[in-house]
Amino acid sequence: MNYSIIGLKAGLEIHQQLNTGKLFSRCDSKLTKDMPDTLLKRKLRATTGESGKIDIAAVFETSKNLDYIYEVHNSNTSLIETDEEPPLEIDEEALSIIYTVCRLLNCNIVPFIQIMRKTVIDGSNTSGFQRTCLVGTDGYIETSKGKVSIESVILEEDSARRVSEDKNSVTYRLDRLGIPLIEITTAPDMHDPDHIKETAQKIGMILRSTGKVKRGIGTIRQDVNISISGGTRVELKGVQEISAINKIVNNEIERQQDELSMNRKVGGEVRNVKSDTTSKFLRPMPTSARMYPETDLPTIQTNFKKINSIKLPELISSRIERYLKIGLNKELSSMIANSSQNNIFDKILETKINPTLIATTILSTSKEIKRKLKIDSWNFPDEFYCDIFSFLADSKITKDSIPKIMERFTKGETLEKIVKDYKPISDSELKKIVSETIKENSKLPQGALIGKIMEQITGRADGKKVAKIIGDLTK
Amino acid sequence: MSNIGNKVKIKYFGSEYEGIILESSNKDIHLLKLVNGYNIGLPKKGSKVKVLGKANIGLKLDSAPILKNKSLPNISLISTGGTIASHIDYKTGAVHPMTKPRELLGKIPELKKIANISVSEPMSIFSEEMNSEHWSKIAGFVARELNKDDIRGVVVTHGTDTLHYTSAALSFALEGLSKPVAIVGGQRSSDRGSFDGGMNLICGVHYAASDIAEVATVLHGTSSDDYCIANRGTKVKKLHTSKRDAFRPINTVPLAKIYANGKLEKHSNFELRHSGKVKVKSKFEKKVALIKYSPGMSPDILKFYEEHKGIIIEGTGLGHVATPWIESLSKLIKKGIFVGMTSQANYGRVDPYVYSTGRALANHGVVYLEDMLPETAYVKLSWVLGQTNNIEKVRHLMVSNIRGEYSKKSNPNSFLY
C-alpha cells in the first residue's frame, strides 16, 4: 500500500493504568474474580451539557433504554464507585506519576487543573460521567521518522468492566471503575503503520520506565485515529496487540476506501476493533458538549517547584544500552530492563558478580524453581537476592549451589541455616574426594566421573574445577 | 475589563491555549474552557490574552408549552428548590437552583405521558435555608392546588437536608387532607446521567395520582433504580448524607412501594382519597427548640431557652438526661414552658418508668412522647403552639395522635427498614 498517495494520517490515544489506589476513593485497585457481594440495577438518562446541547453520543446510548447491572465487591468498591457519595480528593501518587510522565514527554504542565465530568452514558460509569483532567499539553517524542507531537496528557478514572450483556441489560463489574488512567494523545503525525507501531511502543516504554504503571493484559489500551484523503477522522478503539497494528490499519483503510468509492460519508464515528483485526461501529464521535466541571472537587494548583524537583526515572531504552555495555546479551538486557526487579538487579551489580548470572538467577532460575514446586503466587523477596549474591561475593557459597539454596529457601528454611550446608570445599579436600572416587570407579569415562563427583559434593565446588583436577590426576 | 464569555487565545510562558473564559471564584486566574472541552486555570500574571470574539454559552432547555392530555390526571407540582431542581452553573461551576421549574420537566420527558403537570414556584432555596415561614407558605400553595377540583394531587420538590421536617410540617398544617401530597427530592443533581430525582419525580407523580390521602416523602427505596418508597410525612428521617435511599421510615414501615411504571404496592394502612376540602392551619410558633443532650452537658444551656414557649429534648436511650437537668427543666415547666422528651436512639419508644431518672423527669412534668421522632416532635410543638397558648391544650395535643406521628404498636419489621 502506498500510504502517501492514500493520504494516511494517524494519531494515537494511549490509555495506561497506574499501579496506585483508585483516583478519587481510597480503594484498592485490584481486580477480582470473586462472586459479587451486592448487585445494583440502574438506569441512566441523557443530560444537557454546558452548552445546552445534549451530546450526540449520549443520545445514541439513551435511545437503547438499557438496564445497567453493577457487580459490587466490598473489597475494592466504596460508595464513591456506586455513585452514592461525593469523590475524595485526587490520589497524590497518581498525580505525581503523571507529572513525571509529562516531563518525560516534554509537555507543558497546566498551572491550575480543573477536574471535569465527561458524559458517558453507556453504563460503564455509575455516575453517568467519567472524571478526567488535563495535566499536560504541547509535548513531543523523538522517533526514527522525526518528532511526534503530544497534544495532551490526561489523568482520568478507568471505567467499569463489561462482564456480560443481553437484549435488555448490560452487566458491569465495579472493580476497575476509578483506577487511574493516563491518556496520552498524539497529533496525527504518523503516516504509515510502522511509524504508528514505533510511536506506540516508545510511549509504552516511557510509561513503563516510571515503574508505577500496571502490567499485563488490559492495563494498556491503544486507540488509533485514522483519516485518508476525502474522509474525516475515525477512531478505532481497543487495539490490544501493537503487533496487529499493520493489519488493523490496512483493514480500516480498505473499509474507508470502499465507503468513499460508494460516495458514502466517512468519519465522525468510533469503531471497536474485533479480534480478527476488522472493526465494527460502536457509536458516533462524542463532542465537547459532553464536558463540564466536577463541582464536588476544588481546582488543583500545580506546584512547579515540586515538579521540577522530581527525579526522572532512567528510561528502559537507556537501561538496555547500559546492560548491553556490561556484557548482558540483547534478550537478557531487555528482559531485566523491563522487569520490575531491575532495581534489585542494579543493586546486586555492585558486587561485581557476573551480570548474566545475576540476571538469569532473578529471571529464570526463580521461575524454574517455582514451576518445579508448583508455586505461583509467591516471589523471592529482594533481600533474598541481595543476601545470596553477597554470600557468593564473599565466597561463602559457590554459584552452582544457588539453585539448591533457592529451592530449600522456597520450602521455608532460613537462608542462614541453608548456607551452612553449601560452604565451598577447600582445594585439598576436593582433591581427596576426586582421587578416592577415581580409585573406586577407575573404569568410568570422564563425563560420568564428573557427574558422580558433583553429586557427592552437592554443588559446593565448581564443575570446571573438578574437571581440571581429574585431568591433572589422570595425566 | 472583564473577558468573561470571550473567545480568546492566551499565551502563558511556552504554551498557547485557545478557549472561552469562564467566571472563576479565584480572582487571580483566567478559567479557560479549551476547545477540547477541558477547563484549565492560568494565572492572570504572566498571561497574554488576545480576544477573538464573543462566545455563545448558557443553558437552553426545552421549555415549550406542554399540551394537555384529557385522559391523564392533572397534577400540580410545587417547586421549592434543592438538588432536584438544581443545575450546574457553567460559568462558576457551582450547583444552582433552576430558574424555571419547567426545565425540570424538560429533563424528564416521561412525565408528559403520566400526567398533565402544572408548575408553581413559591421559592427556590436549598433546604438548609428553610424555616417555619417557608413551611406556612408551601402549605398555602399546596392547599390552594388541592382545593382545585380538577387537580388530582400535589407534588412538592424539595432539597433533601430538611425534607423530613417540611413533610411533618405539611402533615400538621393540612387539615382534612383529601388528596395525596408527595414530597420529592434528589441526592444526585440533574446534570448527571445518574440523576435519581428523575425516578423520584415519576414515582411522586404516580403517588399524587393515587388514592392515598396522606403527606408522604417519595424517594428511592434502595440503591438501585427499582422502586421508590412512600413514607408517612411524620415518620421519616434522612439517615444517610448522600445515598439515594437515605429516607427511611422510623418505627414503622412505608405506606407503599411505587414503581416507575405506576405499580403501587400497599405496605400499611392509610387515609383514602375523599371529596372534602382541605383547611390550612399554617401558623407555627418560632420560640421552640430541639435540644440534643450529650454526656456532661451543663443544664446552664437551658437558661437561653427561658423565653421560649416549648422545647423538645433528644435524651439518651429511653429518654434520660443527667440528674442536674431535672431541677432546671422543672423550673422551665413551672414557668409554663412545654418540655417534651424524645430519644436520640433514632428507633424505639421513650419510657419514663424503667429508670428512676425517667420517673423523676415525668414527675416534674416532662412529657414523654413515646415513639415520635424528635424532628417531628419539634415541628409538631411549633405547630401546636401556633394553634393554642393554653398549656393544658398543648400538653393534650402533644400526646394525641393527630397525623400518624405515633404508632400504637411497635412493628417488629420496622427497625433498620
Interface residues (C-beta under 8 A of the other chain):
Chain A: L40 K41 R42 K43 L44 R45 A46 T47 T48 E50 S51 G52 A58 L79 T82 D83 E84 E85 P86 N108 V110 P111 F112 I113 Q114 M116 R117 K118 T119 V120 I121 N125 T126 S127 G128 F129 T132 C133 L134 T137 D138 S152 I154 S288 A289 R290 M291 Y292 P293 T295 T299 Q301
Chain B: Y12 F13 G14 S15 Y17 N26 I29 L31 K33 L34 V35 N36 G37 Y38 N39 I40 G41 L42 P43 I57 G58 L59 K60 L61 I88 Y90 G93 A94 V95 K107 I108 Q187 R188 S189 S190 D191 R192 G193 S194 F195 G198 M199 S223 S224 D225 D226 T241 S242 K243 R244
